[in-house]
Amino acid sequence: MSNAVDKATAQANLRRVVISSLMGAVIEWYDFFLYGVVAGLVFNKLFFPSFSSGVGTILAFATFAVGFVARPLGGFIFGHFGDKIGRKKMLILTLEIMGVATVLIGCIPSFDSIGIWAPILLVTCRIAQGIGLGGEWGGAVLMAFESAPAHKRAFYGSLPQIGLSLGLMLASGVIGLLSWLLPDEAFIAWGWRVAFVLSAVLVLVGAYIRTSVQETQDFASAKKHVEKIRYPMIDAFKRYPKTLLACVGARFVEGIAFNVFGVFSLTYLTNTCGVNRTVALMAVVVASGVMACFIPMWGAMADRVGKGRIFGTAALLLGITSFPVFWVLHNYATTNLFFVYLAIIVPFGIIYAAAYASMASLFSDSFDPSVRYSSISFVYQFSGIFASGLTPMIATMLVQANGSQPWYLCGYLLVAGFISTIATMWLGTIRERNDLPHTDSAANEAEAPAQASVSDAAV
């Protein structure tokens, strides 16, 4: 009877964990990518009006990149305390930081009103957003991953990842709706601000939900060991140097692909190809909806065939498919919208979904619970500086350097795909050499099938 009660309690808590992690992730990503969606459409005009259109866009994307530079700091701070005092407390705090920063962005006056203080305040709020998200991703993933049975950890670890697609879909959808409802003058003057201020409502709901979940069993089991570790991140560098490097390399193409297909494609379609802004936004919305459906499917498949196999294959495909994708966008942007939507949906909604779904469990299962929050936060956020934050700016410069042709950018994606695939194979080799411990808790191991293997990261 006691086992049945404990199992029912664990299942109920798992449901609450999944809902709270997903809800929080949706809010965090909505806030973070709302900035990216608006940066190339509005911020270049309001905060950098004295520059040419191309330079203003690059500067707007530079402020976008600042958030990614700040994310490792957030990952280090919240990863440290997440490993020391628990995942749950950190998740509530990161949500509140992100929400306040987002609302404030919606209230910043334009350059014409307050001069240089406008971009300064914008960058300050963007840094706060980066710090908040820096601690959010690792905690949300771990709450679901560590609360799940061992043989379903890839599936449950993928569920908070849906928050990225839903958050981007919500951000693009809200901006697209406001863009459709309002004339250009009103949208640029005040319409975009509504989307940022709305974040306050979402944050209140998300914070309330997160107060109801319990700490994970993995953290509870590792707590005595954690007390002996003064700095979890330093301990991780001592014990897992090769694993950290392999994970950073593996994540490279994922960050680039997301920002090329989900962020830069909006600027490319509207500024270079002449596609209507609302049409371009809706293409990303539809692709994000498809991604939300495919992420749990790929997560479940990763439990069956191996996380590394799914991730490594998707990484290579993201690089290869960039050429046909941009060929379609470049040649059919204004003549065949069906092809345009298909060119965004396939790489972004399906192939990218495979990489993002399997990445959470692949990285989480590479470190033991005592340093796991710090380690995966470092991997995700540090690599994000180069793989994500700089991508829209680099993409803009590569396209401009190639006379508005996208082929330099496609080559950049292809190289990133090869790097990530090789790094994923290396991570598999590290695991096969038994350099990594089995990270599942004893209770979860009892529920895992006998064939569950620690070496499933091999490609």
Summary of the structure (lengths in Angstrom):
residues: 459
radius of gyration: 21.2
end to end distance: 42.6
largest distance: 71.9
contacts: 1841
relative contact order: 0.15
helix: 83%
strand: 0%
